[in-house]
Amino acid sequence: MFTGLVQDTARVTSFQKDSSTDTWNLWVETNLDISNWQIGDSIANNGVCLTVVSKKGAQVHFQVGPETLKVSNFSKLRVGQGVHLEPSLKMGDSLGGHWVSGHVDTTARVVSRVPGQEVLTLSFRLEGEGRDRVAPFLVPKGSIAIDGVSLTVNRVRDSAGLTDFDVTLIPHTVKLTHFADLLEGDWVNLEADLIAKHAARWATYWKEA
């Protein structure tokens, strides 16, 4: 489990397909102290829970499977790109964001960015299957994990086959994340609020039972 409060924006140093398997090898370089990270530890990369495979200096090696490529923005990763990192929670850790599982639901496209004097407002668009997976759980002032960052939904706009929603970033969040580099047309990972998903499933189950 994670909290959506990323601890570093690491840099992708290598992302290549393993010719002997269906996986991809992802290497990132981080400013975090990883001396205590163990092989097998769970680390969120842009909101995706991945397993530490190996380490070398400040670089960490993860393996990415085909299902992760399908539902995330990892297929668009490039060397030099920023990736949000967050180690998994330990018993007794403070939960400053919201419950984040590290199992992303889909991706969304940036449709506008409006920088203000002190804040940055980003609008994202959901459509097709991705809309079905996330849109029902979007509510104003509710929580959403975007590339692993716990954020508050400000506005939700539904139209024929589309759902747009906005988030507003304070300067502190902009400084610590790669969101300042997002452009219109870029894709981000989304994980809907876990509690909302369980509540919806519970309500649907008992309605159909």
C-alpha positions in Angstrom: 0.0 0.0 0.0 1.0 3.6 -0.6 -0.2 7.0 0.4 0.2 9.0 -2.8 2.9 11.3 -1.3 5.8 10.8 -3.7 9.3 11.0 -2.3 11.4 11.6 -5.4 11.1 12.3 -9.1 13.7 9.8 -10.4 15.2 9.7 -13.9 14.7 6.9 -16.4 18.2 5.7 -17.4 17.1 2.6 -19.4 13.9 1.0 -20.6 14.4 -2.0 -22.8 12.5 -5.2 -23.7 14.0 -8.4 -22.4 14.5 -10.6 -25.5 14.1 -13.8 -23.5 10.8 -12.9 -21.8 7.7 -10.8 -22.2 8.9 -8.3 -19.7 10.7 -4.9 -20.0 13.7 -3.9 -17.8 13.3 -0.4 -16.3 16.2 1.3 -14.6 15.8 4.6 -12.8 18.3 6.8 -11.0 17.0 8.4 -7.7 18.2 10.9 -5.2 16.7 8.8 -2.3 18.9 6.8 0.1 18.2 3.3 -1.2 20.8 1.5 1.0 18.0 -0.1 3.0 15.9 -1.1 0.0 15.9 -4.8 -0.4 15.5 -7.1 -3.4 11.8 -7.8 -3.6 10.6 -4.5 -2.0 7.6 -2.8 -3.5 8.1 0.7 -4.9 5.5 2.8 -6.8 6.8 4.1 -10.1 4.4 6.7 -11.5 1.8 5.0 -9.3 2.5 1.5 -10.5 3.6 -1.0 -7.8 6.8 -2.6 -9.1 9.3 -5.0 -7.4 13.0 -4.1 -6.9 15.0 -6.6 -8.9 18.5 -5.3 -8.4 20.4 -2.1 -7.5 23.6 -0.4 -8.7 24.7 2.7 -7.0 21.8 5.2 -7.1 20.1 3.2 -9.8 17.2 0.7 -9.2 16.1 -2.0 -11.6 12.5 -3.1 -12.0 10.7 -5.5 -14.4 7.5 -4.5 -16.2 5.1 -7.1 -17.4 2.7 -6.9 -20.4 -0.4 -6.2 -18.3 1.3 -3.1 -16.8 2.3 -1.9 -20.3 -1.3 -2.3 -21.4 -3.0 -0.3 -18.6 -0.3 2.3 -17.9 1.7 5.0 -19.6 4.9 2.9 -19.4 4.8 2.2 -23.1 5.6 5.9 -23.6 8.5 6.1 -21.2 11.7 7.6 -22.6 15.2 7.8 -21.2 15.7 11.0 -19.2 12.0 11.2 -18.4 10.9 11.8 -14.8 9.2 9.1 -12.8 7.6 9.5 -9.4 8.9 7.1 -6.7 7.3 6.1 -3.4 8.3 3.2 -1.2 5.5 1.2 0.3 4.0 2.1 3.6 5.3 0.5 6.8 3.2 -0.2 9.9 2.9 3.1 11.9 3.7 5.4 8.9 1.6 8.5 8.6 -1.1 8.4 5.9 -0.9 11.9 4.6 -2.6 11.4 1.2 -5.2 8.6 0.7 -5.0 4.8 0.3 -3.3 4.0 -3.0 -2.8 0.3 -4.0 -0.3 0.8 -6.8 -2.6 -1.0 -9.2 -3.5 1.6 -11.8 -6.8 1.5 -13.5 -6.1 3.3 -16.8 -4.5 6.3 -18.4 -5.9 9.8 -19.2 -4.8 12.4 -21.6 -3.8 16.0 -20.7 -6.2 18.3 -22.6 -5.2 21.6 -21.0 -2.8 23.2 -18.6 -3.4 26.6 -17.1 -0.5 28.0 -15.1 -1.5 30.7 -12.6 0.6 33.0 -10.5 0.9 30.4 -7.8 -0.9 27.3 -9.0 -1.1 25.0 -12.0 -4.5 23.7 -13.1 -4.4 20.5 -15.3 -7.4 19.0 -17.1 -7.5 15.4 -18.1 -9.8 13.4 -20.5 -11.2 9.9 -20.1 -12.9 8.0 -22.9 -13.7 4.5 -24.0 -12.9 1.6 -21.6 -10.7 3.9 -19.5 -13.7 6.1 -18.8 -15.8 3.2 -17.7 -13.1 2.1 -15.2 -12.5 5.5 -13.5 -15.3 8.1 -14.3 -17.9 6.6 -11.9 -15.5 7.2 -9.0 -14.7 10.9 -9.8 -16.4 13.4 -7.5 -15.6 17.0 -6.7 -13.3 17.1 -3.7 -12.7 13.4 -3.9 -9.3 11.7 -4.2 -7.5 10.5 -7.4 -4.0 9.2 -7.8 -2.3 10.7 -10.9 1.1 9.2 -11.7 1.1 8.0 -8.1 0.4 11.5 -6.6 -2.6 11.9 -4.3 -4.6 14.8 -5.6 -8.0 16.4 -5.1 -10.5 16.5 -8.0 -11.9 20.0 -8.4 -14.3 19.7 -11.3 -15.9 16.8 -13.3 -17.6 17.3 -16.7 -19.4 14.5 -18.4 -20.5 14.6 -22.1 -21.3 12.1 -24.8 -18.6 9.4 -24.4 -16.2 11.6 -22.5 -15.3 12.7 -19.0 -13.0 15.6 -18.2 -11.8 16.5 -14.8 -9.5 19.1 -13.3 -6.9 19.2 -10.5 -5.1 22.2 -9.1 -1.5 21.9 -8.0 0.1 24.1 -5.3 3.7 25.3 -5.9 5.1 22.6 -3.5 3.6 19.8 -5.5 4.7 21.3 -8.8 8.3 21.6 -7.5 8.5 18.0 -6.3 6.8 16.3 -9.3 7.2 16.1 -13.0 3.8 17.8 -13.6 5.4 21.1 -14.6 6.7 19.2 -17.7 3.3 17.8 -18.8 2.1 19.1 -22.1 -1.3 18.8 -23.8 -1.5 15.3 -25.3 0.7 13.7 -22.7 -0.7 10.6 -20.9 -0.8 9.9 -17.1 -1.6 6.9 -15.0 -4.8 7.0 -12.9 -5.9 5.0 -9.9 -9.4 5.7 -8.7 -10.1 5.9 -4.9 -9.9 2.4 -3.4 -12.7 3.0 -0.9 -15.0 4.4 -3.6 -14.4 1.3 -5.8 -15.2 -1.1 -2.9 -18.3 0.8 -1.9 -19.6 0.7 -5.5 -18.9 -3.0 -5.8 -20.7 -3.6 -2.5 -23.8 -1.6 -3.6 -23.9 -3.4 -7.0 -23.5 -6.8 -5.4 -26.4 -6.4 -3.0 -28.6 -4.8 -5.6 -28.1 -7.9 -7.9 -28.2 -10.5 -5.1 
